[in-house]
Amino acid sequence: MPITTGTAEVQRSPDDPDAVTLLVNGVPSSHLDLSDPERLDFEYMQQMAAVLDHLPADGGLRAVHLGAAGCALARWVHARSAGSRQIAVDLDPELVRLVREWFDLPRSPALRLRAGEARAELATLPNGGADAVVRDVFAGDRTPEHLTTEEFVRDVARALRPGGVYLANCADRPPLGLARAEAATAGAVFAHVGVVAEPSVLRGRRYGNVVVIGTDDPDLLADSALARDLRSLPVPARLLTADELAAFVGRTPPLRDAAPETGPDPEVDE
């Protein structure tokens, strides 16, 4: 189907009639089990879900998803945590309309869908209102640069409640320069930072997804149960924090917004 930014396609799995993959401009963007919202097939989403499972959820989670696509993780939160209130943002208004039509998504106010640019929509959110902000925005196989910077992450932190968590999906290839920079950037804003990925990805052996985690909660990433849950996923993942994270980041500096361009000094008549 044509959408504002290109094309959207839904592919059914030939051996699983309830499973579909949403492709945006030919790139797999969401996998959904239409009969089981708690099933997540993308490994980085399983890793994010493991972190979200360790947040206090009395009365549900207040989650913001920047990069909605088919809303797979939002469906998971809704099924997992009764009473959750979520916002999902996607740049493409036609895609937002179609996923509402195609998939059995929670209705507003449980899940509100917004069409808009992720950073602009983030700026409209109130201070301290979110338990989690998830960034999963891509143009092709890269996250737009303005959604990776310290200034952006500071606005994420503003929107989070005390103890809330920032989860960013970073797709990178060896030697993981972007993932290291994103971890350094999160560390410039949050007191506690971790990265999660399959061990082979962290060792720089192949292209893959790295989940960057930022929080001001000293207990979340230090919880041995979280590390154990990540190791117990269908594809085991490793959590790096503290000294291991420092070794991973090395001397990589944080990412910053580009300085505004300035023209030549105006001529002054004497």
ZISULUR-V484266 format. One line per field, one symbol per residue. phi: phi as a letter, one per 40 degrees, with the letter a starting at -180 (. if undefined). burial: b if it has 9 or more other C-alpha atoms within 8 Angstrom, else e. Layout:
phi=???
burial=???
This chain:
phi=.cbcbibbbbbcccbaccbbbcbbfgbdbabbccbacccbccccccccccccccccbcggcbbbbchcfcgcccccdcccbcgcbbbbbbcccccdccccccbccdccccabbbcicdcccdcccccgcbcabbbabbbgbbcddcbbcccccccddccccdgcbbbbcbcabdcgccccccccccccbbcbbabbacdccccgcacacbccbbabcccdccccccdccccccdbdbbbbafcccdcccgcccccbdccccbccdccbcc
burial=eebbeebbbeebbeeeebbbbbbbeeebbbbbbbeebeebeeebbbbbbbbeeeeeeeebbbbbbbbbbbbbbbbbbbbebebbbbbbbbbbbebbeebbeeeeeeeeebbbbbbbbbbebbeeeeebbbbbbbbbbbeeeebbeebbbbebbbbbbbbbbebbbbbbbbbbbbebeebbbbbbbbbebbbbbbbbbbeebbebeebebbbbbbbbbbebbeeeebbebbbbbeebbbbbbeeebbeebeeeebbeeeeeeeeeeeeeee
